[in-house]
Amino acid sequence: MTPPNITPSQFRTAIVLRDALALLDLRDATDLAGGPSLFAANIAAGRIALEAETRLPRKDVPIVVYDAGEGLVAEAADRLAALGYSNVRALDGGLKGWKNAGFELFQDVNSYAKAFGELVEQRRHTPSLAAEEVATLIACKANVRILDVRRFDEYTTMNIPGSISVPGGELVLRAGEAAPDPDTTIIVNCAGRTRSIIGTQSLINAGVANKVVALRNGTIGWTLAKQDLEHGAARRGAIGAVGNAKANAGDVAYRAGVRRVGMAELAALAAQTNRTLYRFDVRDAEEYAAGHLPGFRHYPGGQLVQETDMAAPVRGARIVLSDDKGVRADMTASWLAQMGWEVYVLEGGYDGALEVSPPLVLPKPDPAHRYRRPYEGTEVAERAMQAYLDWEYGLVDQLRRDGMHGFYVI
C-alpha cells in the first residue's frame, strides 16, 4: 500500500515540538552515503520483520518512512502493517524532498551521537593528545594508562600497544582499578572520536583525580600517524571504581536532569501505553546473562550513547536504565539527558525475581549490505579515514545550520 504523506516541514515541526515519532531510512546500510537527516534511524525494508518489534515496541507509534527513490516505501508500509503498525506515513518526496525543502542532510550512521560528541568537545574543551605525543609517552615509559572504550571485539581486532579494554559505560566503575595512582595520566581512546570524547569527559565529570585526555582521532589518528597497532590483545579492566564514584555519578546525573524511579513508578510508566518506553540494562553481557530484570534489554552504556538511533529510534520516547551498581546507569543517563531524552534511572529491583537469559542479538545483515565504517578493520584506505575525520569535524556547523537538535552540555 502507499501510505499517506507527511511533508518535510511537518516532520521538522514534530521534532522541534518533541512529538514522539520514528523516521526510518529504508535503504540498506551500504546505501546511506546519500545522507539521512539527523533523527533518522536505519531499518532496511528487507529487515523490518527481523527488527521492527524490538526497536519499535509500540504498534501505534507514528512512523515516517522514506527512501532515495528506490521504491521501497510501499513495500515497507505493507510489512509494517502486517506486523500491526497502524500509523505509518511516507516522507513526501523522500530524501530528495527533504533536500529540496532546504533542510540539512547528515551522512553516515550514528550521526546523531557523533554530532553530539563533537558539540561536547567544543563546549567543554575536552583535552586530547595527538598520536605522536602519546607514542612519545609510551616510548619514554611515562606514567600513563591507555583505556580503550570500544566493544571488546573491536579492541581485540586492533588496539594501541599496551592499552586495556574498558568499554565506555564501565569507565567510572573500572578506572580506579586500571589507574589506581592519581599521578597516572589516563588516555582514553576509541576508533575515531566520539567514544573517546564522551569517555574522557565522563571521567572528568565524575571528578577523577587523575589527569585525563583523549587520544585525538583514536585508532584512525594513530594509523594516519604511521604508528603500529597491536592485534589479538585480551587485557580487560577489572571492577574498581574511581573515588566517590557512586555519589559523583549520581551528582552528574542530577545536574543533567535525570530522574530516579522505583519499581512502582516504573510500573506506572509502563502502564502509560500512549508513550513508547525503552528499558535498557547497561551492565556488561555476563552480568546481564546471570540475571536481569524482566522487560529490560541488554545495551552496554557506552554503546547506547554511541548508537542511540539504533537502540531507540522513536524520538520523544522515554528511556529507563537499570544497573545493580548504579554508577553505569547514572553516567549513561547523564549523556542521554543531555542529548534531549526523557531518561530515568531505576533504583533497586535486583532483590526480586530475575530472568536468566542471554542478551538479545538481532541477526546480522547480509555482508553485502553491511556498512563498514572507515574505522573498522585494518585494511582501510587512508583517504577514507581522513575523509571520515573531516566529516566529523564539520558536524557542529551542521548542527548550527540544522537547528533541530535540542542538545545541551552540562
N, C-alpha and C positions, 0 to 999 in steps of 0.2 A: 504494500500500500504506500501511497505518497502522503506523508504526514503534513499537517498544517505548518505554515511558515511562522518564524519569528524574525523580525528584522535585526540587523546588527545593532541598531540604535536601541531597540527594545531590550536586547540581551545586555548591552552595556549598562542600561538603566537598572536592570535587575541586579547586576553585580555591584554597582555603586551603592544600591539600597540594601545590599547584603541579603537579598532573597536567596532561598535555598534552591539550587538547581545544579545540574551537571551538564557540561559542554563536552561532548565526546567526538574526538577525531577518529574517524572510522578507517583510516588508512593503515596499512601495515607499517610497523615502526621504521622500516627501512626507507619509507617514502616521506618521512617527516621533515626533511630538509627544507621544504617549502615554507614551514613556519606556522605552527598553531598559535592562537592567541594565548595570553598569559595564563588564563584559568582553564585551558583545555586539558583534558585527560585522554590518553590514547587507549581505546579499546577497539582493536581491529574488528571489522564487520564479521570476519570468519571466526572470531574468538568470543563472540557475545555469549554463546551458550556455556562456555567454559568459565567466564569471568564475571558476568553481569551480576549474578545473585550474591557473590561475595563482595563485590566492590560497590554495588548499588542495592543496599538491603531493603529499601522501602519501595514497594511496587508503584506507588502513586507519586513518586518524586518527579518534578519537572525535569525532563531530559531533552537537551538540544543536540542534534546530530549534524555532522557536516562532513564533506569530503572536498577534494580539489577538482571535481569534475569527473571522477571515475565511475559515477553511477552507483554508489554504494548505499545511498540514503534509503531508498525504498526497501532494499533487502534487509538492512539493519532494522528498520522500523518493523518489518514483519517478524524478525527474530525476537525483538524486544516484546512485541505484542504477544507472541506465542509463549513467552515466559511470564506474562501477566502484567507487564508495564503498561500503564494506562494513560500516561501524559507525555507523549513523545512529539516533539516538533522538529522541524528542519531549519537550520540557519539559512535564511534567504540568500541565495547566490553562493552559498558555501564559502570556501576560503577566498575566492575571488570577490564575492560580495562584501566580505569583511574588509578586504584591502581597498576596494573601490569606495567604501564608506569613509576612508581616511584613517582607519584605526591601525594601531601598531601590531606587527607580526613578531612573535617570539619564536625563534628557531630552536631546533634540537629538543631533547627530552629533559624533564625536571627543570625547565627554565624558570618555573615559579620559585623553587627553592634556591636555585643558583642566583637569581636576581636578588633575592633577599639576602643571601650571603654576601654579595658584593656591597649591598647597602649597609650591612653591619660593619664591614671593614671600613667603608668610607666614613661612617658616623662615629665609630668607636676608635678609629685609627689602630686597628688590631695589629700588633707588631709582627714582623716577619723577617726572615733572613733569606738571602739568595742561596742557591745551591752551592756556589763556590765558597761562601762563608761557612756553611755547615760542613762541607768537605774538609775545610781547613781545621775546624774544631775537632772533627773526628781524627784527622791525621795527627793533631797535636795531643791527642788523648785528653782533651778538655773534659771538665766535669759536666757532661751533658747526657741526657737520656732522650732518645727519639721514640715517640709513641705514634704508631701507625693506627689511624682511626677508621680505616676501611673495614669491610667484611673480612673475616679470616681467610676465606678462599681467595680474595683479591691479594691479601698480604702474602700468602704462600706462593702465588704466581710470581711476584716480584716485590722487592722491598728495599728500602735504604739499608745498607750494611749496618748490622748491629742493632737495628730497631726491634721493638717488640710490638705485638698486636694488642691493642686496647681499643676495641670499637667505640665510636664516638659517644654513644649513650652511656658507656661504662666509665668514662674518663674520671669523673669526680669520685666515683666509687673505688677506682683502682689506682689512681695516680699516686696516692700516698705510699703504696707498696712498691710501685715502679720507680719512684724517685723519693725515697724517704729523707734524703739530705736536703734541707731547704736551700742549700747553696747550689744544688744541681739545677742547671738550666734545662727546662723541658722544651723539646722541639716537637711540635705536632705536625704530622704530615698525612695527606691523603693522596689521591691520584692526580688531582688538579688543584682546585682552590676551595670549594665550598665547605667540605667537611673539615678541612684544616682550619679555616677561618672560624667556623662555629665551635670546633673543639677547643681551639686556643682561647676564644672569648668565653667559653663555658668555664674553663679553669680560672680565668681572670675574674669573671663574675662571681664565682664561688669562693673567691678570696684565698686561693692557694698561695702559700708563702714563697714558692719558687718563682723565679723569672720564667715566663712562658712566651714562646714565639712560635709562629707557623713557619714551616718550610715553604717559602714562596713558590707557588705553582706546582707543588707536590712532585710526584714521580715524573710528570711531564717536564717540569723545570729541571729536575735532576738529569733527565735524559738529554734534554737540549743543551745542558752544560757539559755533556760528554763525560758524565760520572758513571761509574759502574754500579749495577744493581745486583742484589743478592737474590737467589732463587731457591725455593723449597724450604724456606725457614718455617719454624713451627713454635717460635717463642711467644708465650701468652702471658699477659699481666694478670697476677693473682689479685683477689679482692683485698683491698687495704685502702680505706678512704683517706682523702685529704683531711686536715684538721677541721673539726666542727662541720663536717660535710653535710650532715642531715639538717642542722639548723641553717647553715648558709644556703643550701639548696632550697629549703623552704622559704627563705627570705627572698631569693632570686625569683621564685615562682610568685610570691606575693607582690613583688614590685612589678611583675609583668601582668598582674591582674588575674592570675589563675585562681579558680575557686576549688574548694575542697568539699567532698561529699562522702557520706557514709552509705551503707547498704540500703537504708530506707530512701535516701534521696536518689540513689541510683535506680531503684525500682520506680520511683516517681518519674524520673527522666525517661525510662524505658516505656512507661505507660503513655507518654505523650506521643502517640503514633503519627501525629502530623509533622513531626520533625525527624529527620534522619539522625540516628545515634550510632557513632562508631565507638567500639570498645576495643582497646589495644592493650596487650600485656607487653611491656617494653623491656622485660628481662632477657637474658640470653636463652638460646634454644633449649639447652639442657635443663635449666631451671623450669622453663615452661612445660616441657615434656614430663617432668617429675610430678607436676601438679599445678593446675591453673584454675582460675575462677570460670565457671560456666558462662559462655557467651562472649568471652574475650579471645580475640585473635592475636596470635603472636606477631609482633613487629618491633624489632630492636629499635631503641630510641634514636640512635644516630641515623639509621636508615629511614626512620619515619620522618625525620626532619628533612632529609635529602630527597625522599620520594613521596612527598605528601600528595602529589597529583595521582600517583599510582595507588596509594593506600586509601585515600579519602577523596574520590573525585567529585563528591557533592559539596560544592562551595556553599557555605552557610549552614552546614551540618554542625552537630555537637560532637565533641570527642571526649571520652573518658579514658584515662590511663590508669593502669594498675601496676604495682611493683611492691613486693613484700618488704623491701628495704627503704622505699620512699624516695631515695636520692635520685634514681634514674627517672622516675616519673616526674618529679619536680623539675629537673633540669630540662627534660624533653618538653614538658608542658610550657615552661617559660618561653621556649622558642616558638612553639605553635601559637601561643597567645600573641606574641609579637608579630606573627605572620597573619594575624587577624581572625584566628579561630576562637570560638567559644569552647574553652577547654577546661576540664575538671580533672582533679586527681582524687582517686578513690582511696580513702583511709580504711585500713583493716580489711576484713573479709577472708583472710587466709587461715583463720582458725576454724572455718566451717568446712563443708564438703567441697573437695576439689576434684576436677576432672583430670584424668591421666591419659594423655594422648599426645602424639607428636604434633608439631606445628603444621598448619595447613599450607601446602605448597601448590600454587597454581601450576598447571602443566606449562612447560616452556614452549615458546613458539617454534615453528619450523625454522631451522638455522638459516634458510634462505630469506626469511622475513625478520630475523633478529637484527636489531640495530646495534652495531658495535661502536661504542663511543671511542673517540680518539685516545683516551687514556687507558683503554683495556688492552691487555696482552702486551707482547714485547716486540711486535713487528708492525709498527705504525709509522707512516712517513712523517718526518719532522715537520714538513709544511702543514700537514693536517693537525699536528699537535699545536703548532704556533697559531694556526687559524682558530682553533678551539679557544685558546687563551685570549686571543684578540676579541672573540665573540663575548667571552665572559667579562672582559674589561669594559665592554660597551653596554652592559645590561643596566647600569644605573641610569645612564642617559635615556635608555628605552623606557625605564620606569617613569622618568620625568615626563617624557612625551606621552606615554600611555595614560597616566593619571588615574588609574583604577585600583591600585594595589591595596591600599589601606594598611600597609605595614607601619610599624613604629619600632624603635630600638631603645631599650632602656639603658 
